[in-house]
Amino acid sequence: MRLALASILISTLMLISFSPLSFAEERLDLGALLNEALSNNPELKAMRERVNALDSRSKAEGSLDDPTLKIELEDLSTDRPLDISPDDAMLTRYTFSQMFPFPGKRGLRERIAGKEAWAARAELTSRELEISFMLKEAFFEYAFLDESIRVNLGIKELISDAVKIAETRYAVGQAPQQDVLKLNVEQAMITNEIINLEAERAVSSAMLKSLLNRPQALALSAPFEMPKATIDFDFNALTEKAVGANPDVLMAQAQAQAGELGKELADKNYYPDFMLGVAPIQRDGRFDNYDLMFQVNIPLWRGKYNSLAQEAGALAKAARLRLLSMKNIKAFEIKRAAVQVEAAQRSRELYETTLLPQVELSYQSALRNYQTGTIELLTLLDTERELRATRVEYLRAILDYNKRIAALERVAGVDLRSTGAAKRSE
């Protein structure tokens, strides 16, 4: 009997442990969310299909056109107009022909298509970075709102302690009843703030589900806390890497190279394409001779080819200039992002080393002084509001820092948290 009860108990615990509810209560992890977004985002799926299509097209561009077959039946009898088989003709000619572009044209077309596929692949990488950036921002905002709610709940608990002190002082005639009422009003105001924060968190949750391609009706778990680590990076090395490997730069580089190849292809328009053919001849049911053919187009109207060459040259030059412009833009964007990261880091350090510790001490001191009757309630309330605002603003400073890091990662095209040196904030 005891063995049976033990088996039932173990089975019940296993069911509870592996129930869907336990999975729903798991906290959101940024790394897992990034993988999910990059795998499930429909826009990225469409762009991957486009890359595959351009890869296939590049292979097709390097192939010859299909050969042609022409069958000619000569000297058919007018007495039997419907009899049109080779046996009814005096002579049947089977012509096989194949067009050959001038040497080099086919290879250039294939290389141009390959560069276009490369540009599409770089565009896909750029969009993946953009989606990752948007997801990081939404996740950090969601985590910030979640932590802000917890901060307000913590302050509400502190107000509850102050209410008990005010009630004790009121009971012994050391404080007016208005002190208790004011503290209750303060609690109600904090509750209202929590309601507003919960509404903002719901909007942030909807944004996350949209980026993850999840149904809006599906509940979203609470997130882990915002990353508190700071990131060390070498600005010069990061700039050099970004300018050389940023997907936007790579896309512009591929387009510039495709433009140069297009100019080479336009120059080859001055050279003719040609056709080779062979025609076995059937006479009286026997193949007794054949014809050979050679055909060439004559690029006589050179004005047309001059215009095409000028067009290709102008497009190639424009692509080169766009590449140079893109490199300059990325160098500027990295500098701007790095400066913003540095400013955000100094701001959060100010909160961590000066503002937050001082406000915490100020509130503890005010609470003790109110308990002993040294200060009035209004002073305590002012200190409490200062504490609440400072705690939330500190979280906002961490939010801003993480967003600035995400923006720098977007521009540089690297994950600084895995490649850089992360220092845990104390």
C-alpha angles and dihedrals in degrees: 000000000000090000091053092049090049091051091050091049093050092047091050092050091049091051090051092047094052099035119125089248091067090055091048089056094055113114121245115259118204095217093052091046092052091052091048094049094048091048100043106031106117094211091056091047090054091049091050089053089051090052090051090050093051091047089055091046092054090057091048092051090061094055129093121249115261115277118245131231122204123184119197122190112197132195098014115179116257089209090067105033094166095056101090105151121123088255089062095052127082090219133014122193121196109197120195115186137174130193116223121194116222109278111278098024096092093048091049092051090051092049092048090052089047091054090049089053089048090051090050090050090051089048089053091051090049091052091047088055090049093050090047090050092049091048093049091051092048092046093049090047090049091049091046092053091046092052091043089057090051091049091053091047088052091051089048088057090051089052088051088057090049090050090056090051091048091049091050092049091045090051091057094042096252096117135032122249088247088074091062092045093049091051090050089051089050090053090050090051090052089049089054090050089052090052090054092047091050090053091051089048090054090054091048089049090053090052091052092049090050092054090046093048090237124147112264090228090062114099117240120221123235114271130240114256119281113273108270097190121108121223127229117203139164107244096202094048091046092051092049092049094046096048090050101038108024108126092229089055091045090051091051089046092053091049090050091051090047088052092053091049089048089056090052090049092050090053089055090059086084088068121075131244117223142204130219123197144171126201120194110203123218116202123175090349093307132103101224103154144003143209128232122209136198121182130178133181116230114223091214102147096069094170089073092051091046089057092047091050092049090049092050091047092051092048091049091051091048090051091051091051091048089053091052090047092049091052091051091048093050092048089053094045092052091049091049093046092047092051090050091050090051092049092048090049092052090049095053091045088055090055093045098047103032122004103044098043091047094049091047090053091044092055094046089050092047091050092052092046092049090050090055093042095246094125135028126250094255090063090051091049092049090051091047092052089048090052093048093048093047094050091050092044089051089055088048090053089054089047091051092048093051091047091051090050089050090051091050090049089051093053096040094043093226137107103241093189091063100032100033131066110266119202120199111235113233 
